[in-house]
């Protein structure tokens, strides 16, 4: 009986909403769904350094901050990893391809990628964006 009442209530709410309200609700749900905002993957090298690639699926995604493995994995600076002599040219070449290595407060457009580097195998990432905070897990 409770299931029937709940279903009936849900139908009444949906019927009471006009098309504009329904579209607005769908857009709000999309806005907080990380799959519609960005995609991510982790790649590691033989030295144990891993990079989290975040590909923006939004025109205005701002990466505010990141934490790797609940703060137990050190974030690495790209210039420190490759050496300051080579890093400037490498960064320029990556930026031409819309790949960015300085992630903090980085505004990304649709199709832009930012890479966040860590000193360990990345299992969990807490990503803070202008669209909300997200926890991502990887195997």
C-alpha positions in Angstrom: 0.0 0.0 0.0 2.8 2.4 0.9 4.5 1.7 -2.5 1.2 2.4 -4.3 0.8 5.7 -2.4 4.4 6.8 -3.2 4.0 5.9 -6.9 0.7 7.8 -7.1 2.3 10.8 -5.3 5.2 10.8 -7.7 2.9 10.7 -10.7 0.9 13.6 -9.4 4.0 15.7 -8.9 5.2 15.0 -12.4 1.8 15.7 -13.9 1.6 18.9 -11.9 4.9 20.1 -13.3 4.7 21.8 -16.7 7.3 21.1 -19.4 9.5 24.1 -18.4 9.7 22.9 -14.8 10.5 19.4 -15.9 13.3 20.7 -18.3 14.7 22.9 -15.5 14.8 19.9 -13.1 16.5 17.7 -15.7 19.1 20.5 -16.3 19.8 20.9 -12.6 20.4 17.1 -12.3 22.7 17.2 -15.3 24.7 20.1 -13.8 25.6 18.1 -10.7 26.3 14.8 -12.5 30.1 14.5 -12.9 29.6 12.4 -16.1 28.1 15.4 -17.8 30.8 17.8 -16.5 34.0 15.9 -17.1 35.6 12.5 -17.7 38.7 11.3 -15.9 41.4 8.6 -16.1 44.6 7.8 -14.3 47.9 6.8 -15.9 51.1 5.8 -14.0 54.7 5.6 -15.2 57.3 3.1 -14.1 58.6 5.5 -11.5 55.4 5.4 -9.5 54.3 8.9 -10.6 50.6 9.0 -11.6 48.6 11.6 -13.5 44.9 12.2 -13.3 43.6 13.5 -16.6 40.4 15.6 -16.3 38.7 16.2 -19.7 36.1 19.0 -19.5 32.7 18.4 -21.0 31.5 21.8 -19.9 32.3 25.3 -21.3 33.0 26.7 -17.9 34.5 24.2 -15.6 36.8 25.7 -12.9 39.0 23.2 -11.1 39.5 24.8 -7.6 41.5 22.2 -5.8 42.2 18.5 -5.6 43.2 16.0 -2.9 44.7 12.6 -3.8 44.0 9.5 -1.6 42.4 11.5 1.2 45.5 13.7 1.5 47.9 10.7 1.8 49.4 11.2 -1.7 51.6 14.1 -2.4 50.6 16.4 -5.3 53.5 17.0 -7.6 54.5 20.1 -9.4 55.1 19.6 -13.1 58.2 21.8 -13.2 59.7 19.9 -10.3 59.1 16.6 -12.0 60.7 17.4 -15.4 63.2 20.0 -14.3 62.8 23.8 -14.6 65.0 24.0 -17.8 62.7 21.8 -19.9 59.4 22.6 -18.3 58.7 26.0 -19.8 58.8 24.7 -23.4 56.9 21.5 -22.6 54.2 23.5 -20.9 53.8 25.8 -23.9 53.5 22.8 -26.2 51.0 21.1 -24.0 48.9 24.3 -23.7 48.8 24.6 -27.5 47.0 21.2 -27.4 44.6 22.5 -24.6 46.4 20.3 -22.0 47.2 22.1 -18.8 49.5 21.1 -16.0 48.7 23.9 -13.5 45.3 22.7 -12.3 44.5 25.1 -9.4 41.9 27.7 -10.3 42.1 26.6 -13.9 39.2 27.6 -16.1 38.5 24.8 -18.7 36.5 25.1 -21.8 34.8 22.1 -23.5 37.4 19.6 -24.6 40.2 21.1 -22.5 42.3 18.7 -20.3 44.1 19.3 -17.0 46.5 16.8 -15.5 47.0 16.5 -11.8 50.2 14.7 -10.8 50.7 12.5 -7.7 53.6 10.7 -6.1 51.6 7.4 -5.7 49.0 5.2 -7.3 45.9 7.3 -7.3 42.9 5.4 -5.8 40.7 8.3 -4.8 40.5 11.9 -5.8 38.5 14.7 -4.1 37.9 17.3 -6.8 36.6 20.7 -6.0 35.0 22.6 -8.9 32.7 25.6 -9.4 30.0 23.0 -10.2 30.4 21.2 -6.8 32.8 18.8 -5.0 33.2 15.2 -6.4 34.9 12.1 -5.1 36.3 9.8 -7.8 37.6 6.3 -7.2 39.9 4.2 -9.4 41.0 0.6 -9.4 
